[in-house]
Amino acid sequence: MSNDFNSSVIAEFRANQGRVGGMFEGGRLLLLTTTGARSGRPHTVPLGYLPDQDRVLVIGSAGGSRRHPAWFHNVLADPVVRVEDGPFVYEATATVLTGAERDEVFARAVEQDSGWADYERRSGRVLPVVALRAVPVAGPPRSSGGSPSSPVEVLRLVHGAFRRELELIRREVVASGAVVGAQLRVNCLTLCANLHGHHVKEDQGLFAMLEYAHPELASAVGELRAEHGVVAVLLERLRSVLGEPGVSREALLAEVDALTGDLIAHLDREEAVLAGVR
């Protein structure tokens, strides 16, 4: 891609919290910033990615070029990178996958989108696969728009990310084959894990704080806690379906739609309850 094209995509990504149009509309996109191996300067590129539980995966396709992309050479020289994922920014460590692990991940990618295989054939090289794992930090997540001024603002950003992920997964399910592929299963399981972790943190952190600081909200917070239990049941149903060999697109879509309906309603109610909290 040309520098001008990349610059326009990066600007649109940052202006719209990760949503872009054109060839990337409806796809998974992040911004990866590496340190130039020769220049020492920051180098930012938009890349498609694959969810993979507690990490994300990017592939050095370079559009089918015969040379590895510059960002790949940069991570070989310095694996500490910055990732912009929708509204959030985090530091990560880049690890180049090798051997059977690399091949298994690449096969999953090709099963979901044959374009990766086309890129590899055109390039005449083995496309590198790189795992990006966030560096643990204390405190709330960093926002691309600056530091949120309150826990409620952080919550809205997190909710927005979950809404976006639900949209992406539903689109991927609809576009999938009759039998659900391995990468789509991973996408769904990653969502399940992230939602569970988010609700545990809310129950133990934000909700406990609200019950102490705002006793007038105790009843409403109790209802929100109960809704977490409803979502947990839906997540377990989704995991169960994903564990079935040869699960059909229709069966998965039914569970994704059930989860989406209840979860979006829960997120809306939670934001309404917390709207006046400072």
C-alpha positions as CSV (number, residue, x, y, z in Angstrom):
1,M,0.0,0.0,0.0
2,S,1.2,3.5,-0.7
3,N,2.1,5.9,2.2
4,D,-0.7,8.2,1.1
5,F,-3.3,5.4,1.2
6,N,-2.0,4.2,4.6
7,S,-2.1,7.8,5.9
8,S,-5.7,8.2,4.9
9,V,-6.8,4.9,6.5
10,I,-4.9,5.7,9.7
11,A,-6.6,9.2,9.9
12,E,-10.0,7.6,9.3
13,F,-9.4,4.9,11.9
14,R,-8.4,7.4,14.6
15,A,-11.2,9.7,13.8
16,N,-13.8,7.0,14.1
17,Q,-12.5,4.8,16.9
18,G,-11.5,2.0,14.6
19,R,-14.3,2.1,12.0
20,V,-13.2,2.6,8.4
21,G,-14.9,2.4,5.0
22,G,-13.7,1.3,1.6
23,M,-11.9,-2.0,1.3
24,F,-11.6,-2.4,5.1
25,E,-15.3,-1.7,5.9
26,G,-16.7,-4.4,8.1
27,G,-13.3,-6.1,8.6
28,R,-10.9,-6.5,11.5
29,L,-8.3,-3.7,11.5
30,L,-5.7,-2.4,14.0
31,L,-2.9,0.1,13.8
32,L,0.5,-1.2,14.5
33,T,3.3,1.2,15.4
34,T,6.9,-0.2,15.4
35,T,10.3,1.4,15.7
36,G,12.2,1.7,12.4
37,A,15.0,-0.8,12.4
38,R,17.2,1.7,10.5
39,S,15.6,5.1,11.2
40,G,14.7,4.6,14.9
41,R,11.5,6.5,14.1
42,P,7.9,5.4,14.8
43,H,6.3,3.6,11.8
44,T,2.5,3.0,11.8
45,V,0.6,0.7,9.5
46,P,-3.0,-0.5,9.3
47,L,-3.2,-4.3,9.4
48,G,-5.9,-7.0,9.4
49,Y,-5.8,-9.2,12.5
50,L,-7.1,-12.4,13.9
51,P,-8.3,-12.7,17.6
52,D,-6.5,-15.5,19.5
53,Q,-7.6,-15.5,23.2
54,D,-5.2,-13.2,25.1
55,R,-3.3,-12.1,22.0
56,V,-4.0,-10.9,18.4
57,L,-2.3,-12.2,15.3
58,V,-1.1,-10.3,12.2
59,I,0.3,-11.7,9.0
60,G,3.1,-10.1,6.9
61,S,1.4,-10.4,3.5
62,A,2.6,-7.0,2.2
63,G,-0.2,-7.4,-0.4
64,G,1.6,-10.4,-2.0
65,S,4.9,-8.6,-2.4
66,R,8.0,-10.8,-2.7
67,R,9.6,-8.9,0.2
68,H,8.5,-9.0,3.9
69,P,6.9,-5.7,4.9
70,A,9.0,-3.1,6.7
71,W,7.0,-3.5,10.0
72,F,8.1,-7.2,10.1
73,H,11.8,-6.2,9.9
74,N,11.1,-3.6,12.6
75,V,9.7,-6.1,15.1
76,L,12.7,-8.4,14.5
77,A,14.9,-5.6,15.6
78,D,12.6,-4.3,18.4
79,P,9.6,-6.5,19.5
80,V,8.1,-3.7,21.7
81,V,5.2,-2.2,19.7
82,R,2.1,-0.1,20.2
83,V,-1.3,-1.3,19.1
84,E,-4.4,0.8,18.5
85,D,-7.5,-1.4,18.6
86,G,-10.6,0.7,18.1
87,P,-10.7,3.3,20.9
88,F,-7.9,1.7,22.9
89,V,-4.1,2.0,22.8
90,Y,-1.7,-0.5,24.4
91,E,1.9,-1.5,24.4
92,A,2.5,-5.1,23.3
93,T,5.3,-7.6,22.7
94,A,5.6,-9.0,19.2
95,T,6.5,-12.7,18.8
96,V,7.2,-14.3,15.5
97,L,5.4,-17.7,15.4
98,T,7.4,-20.7,13.9
99,G,7.0,-24.3,13.0
100,A,3.7,-26.1,13.7
101,E,2.2,-23.2,15.6
102,R,2.7,-20.8,12.7
103,D,1.3,-23.4,10.2
104,E,-1.8,-24.1,12.3
105,V,-2.6,-20.4,12.7
106,F,-2.0,-19.7,9.0
107,A,-4.3,-22.6,8.1
108,R,-7.0,-21.2,10.3
109,A,-6.6,-17.8,8.5
110,V,-6.8,-19.3,5.1
111,E,-9.9,-21.4,6.0
112,Q,-11.7,-18.2,7.0
113,D,-10.3,-16.1,4.1
114,S,-8.6,-17.7,1.1
115,G,-7.0,-14.4,0.2
116,W,-4.2,-15.2,2.6
117,A,-3.3,-18.2,0.5
118,D,-3.4,-16.1,-2.7
119,Y,-1.0,-13.6,-1.1
120,E,1.4,-16.4,-0.2
121,R,1.3,-18.0,-3.6
122,R,1.8,-14.6,-5.3
123,S,4.7,-13.6,-3.0
124,G,6.7,-16.9,-3.4
125,R,7.6,-16.7,0.3
126,V,6.3,-18.1,3.6
127,L,4.2,-15.3,5.1
128,P,5.3,-14.6,8.6
129,V,2.7,-14.7,11.4
130,V,3.3,-12.5,14.4
131,A,1.5,-12.6,17.8
132,L,0.9,-9.4,19.7
133,R,0.4,-9.8,23.4
134,A,-0.5,-6.8,25.5
135,V,2.0,-5.7,28.2
136,P,0.1,-5.8,31.6
137,V,-0.4,-2.3,33.1
138,A,-2.1,-1.1,36.2
139,G,-5.2,1.1,36.0
140,P,-7.8,1.7,33.3
141,P,-7.2,1.1,29.6
142,R,-5.6,3.9,27.6
143,S,-7.9,5.6,25.1
144,S,-6.8,6.8,21.7
145,G,-8.7,10.0,22.5
146,G,-6.9,10.7,25.7
147,S,-7.4,9.6,29.3
148,P,-11.1,9.0,30.2
149,S,-12.1,11.4,33.0
150,S,-14.2,8.8,34.9
151,P,-14.8,5.1,35.3
152,V,-18.1,5.6,33.6
153,E,-16.4,7.0,30.5
154,V,-14.0,4.0,30.5
155,L,-17.1,1.7,30.7
156,R,-18.7,3.3,27.7
157,L,-15.6,2.8,25.7
158,V,-15.4,-0.9,26.7
159,H,-19.1,-1.4,25.9
160,G,-18.5,0.2,22.5
161,A,-15.7,-2.3,21.8
162,F,-18.0,-5.2,22.8
163,R,-20.8,-3.9,20.5
164,R,-18.3,-3.7,17.7
165,E,-17.1,-7.2,18.3
166,L,-20.6,-8.6,18.3
167,E,-21.2,-6.9,14.9
168,L,-18.0,-8.4,13.5
169,I,-18.7,-11.9,14.7
170,R,-22.2,-11.9,13.4
171,R,-21.0,-10.7,10.0
172,E,-18.4,-13.5,10.1
173,V,-20.9,-16.1,11.0
174,V,-23.2,-15.1,8.2
175,A,-20.3,-15.1,5.7
176,S,-19.0,-18.5,6.9
177,G,-19.5,-21.8,5.2
178,A,-22.2,-24.3,6.2
179,V,-19.8,-25.8,8.8
180,V,-18.1,-23.3,11.2
181,G,-14.4,-23.0,10.7
182,A,-11.6,-23.1,13.4
183,Q,-10.8,-19.4,13.3
184,L,-14.4,-18.3,13.7
185,R,-14.6,-20.6,16.7
186,V,-11.6,-18.9,18.2
187,N,-13.1,-15.5,17.5
188,C,-16.3,-16.5,19.5
189,L,-14.3,-18.1,22.3
190,T,-12.2,-15.0,22.6
191,L,-15.3,-12.9,23.0
192,C,-16.6,-15.3,25.6
193,A,-13.4,-15.0,27.6
194,N,-13.3,-11.2,27.4
195,L,-16.9,-10.8,28.4
196,H,-16.5,-13.1,31.4
197,G,-13.4,-11.3,32.5
198,H,-15.1,-7.9,32.1
199,H,-18.1,-8.9,34.2
200,V,-15.9,-10.4,37.0
201,K,-14.0,-7.1,37.2
202,E,-17.3,-5.1,37.3
203,D,-18.8,-7.3,40.0
204,Q,-15.6,-7.1,42.2
205,G,-14.6,-3.5,41.3
206,L,-17.0,-1.0,39.8
207,F,-20.2,-2.4,41.2
208,A,-18.7,-2.8,44.7
209,M,-17.5,0.8,44.6
210,L,-21.0,2.0,43.5
211,E,-22.8,0.1,46.2
212,Y,-20.5,1.8,48.8
213,A,-20.4,5.3,47.3
214,H,-24.0,5.4,46.0
215,P,-26.3,3.4,48.3
216,E,-29.3,4.8,46.4
217,L,-28.1,2.7,43.4
218,A,-27.9,-0.6,45.4
219,S,-31.1,-2.0,44.0
220,A,-30.3,-1.1,40.4
221,V,-26.7,-2.5,40.7
222,G,-28.2,-5.7,42.2
223,E,-30.3,-6.1,39.0
224,L,-27.3,-5.5,36.9
225,R,-25.4,-8.2,38.8
226,A,-28.3,-10.6,38.1
227,E,-28.1,-9.8,34.4
228,H,-24.5,-10.9,34.5
229,G,-25.8,-14.3,35.5
230,V,-28.1,-14.4,32.5
231,V,-25.2,-13.4,30.2
232,A,-23.1,-16.1,31.8
233,V,-25.6,-18.8,30.9
234,L,-25.7,-17.5,27.3
235,L,-21.9,-17.6,27.1
236,E,-21.9,-21.2,28.4
237,R,-24.5,-22.1,25.7
238,L,-22.3,-20.5,23.1
239,R,-19.2,-22.4,24.3
240,S,-21.1,-25.6,24.3
241,V,-22.3,-25.2,20.7
242,L,-18.7,-24.2,19.7
243,G,-17.5,-27.5,21.2
244,E,-19.7,-29.6,19.0
245,P,-17.8,-31.1,16.0
246,G,-19.2,-29.9,12.7
247,V,-21.4,-27.2,14.3
248,S,-23.6,-25.5,11.6
249,R,-23.7,-21.9,10.7
250,E,-27.4,-21.7,11.6
251,A,-26.8,-23.2,15.1
252,L,-24.0,-20.8,15.8
253,L,-25.9,-17.8,14.5
254,A,-28.9,-18.6,16.7
255,E,-26.6,-18.5,19.8
256,V,-24.8,-15.4,18.7
257,D,-28.2,-13.6,18.1
258,A,-29.5,-14.7,21.5
259,L,-26.3,-13.4,23.2
260,T,-26.4,-10.2,21.2
261,G,-30.0,-9.4,22.1
262,D,-29.6,-9.8,25.9
263,L,-26.1,-8.4,26.1
264,I,-26.9,-5.2,24.2
265,A,-30.0,-4.6,26.3
266,H,-27.8,-5.1,29.4
267,L,-25.1,-2.7,28.2
268,D,-27.8,-0.1,27.5
269,R,-29.4,-0.5,31.0
270,E,-26.0,-0.4,32.7
271,E,-25.1,2.9,30.9
272,A,-28.5,4.4,31.8
273,V,-28.0,3.5,35.5
274,L,-24.6,5.0,35.6
275,A,-25.3,8.0,33.5
276,G,-25.4,10.4,36.5
277,V,-22.5,8.9,38.4
278,R,-19.4,11.1,38.8
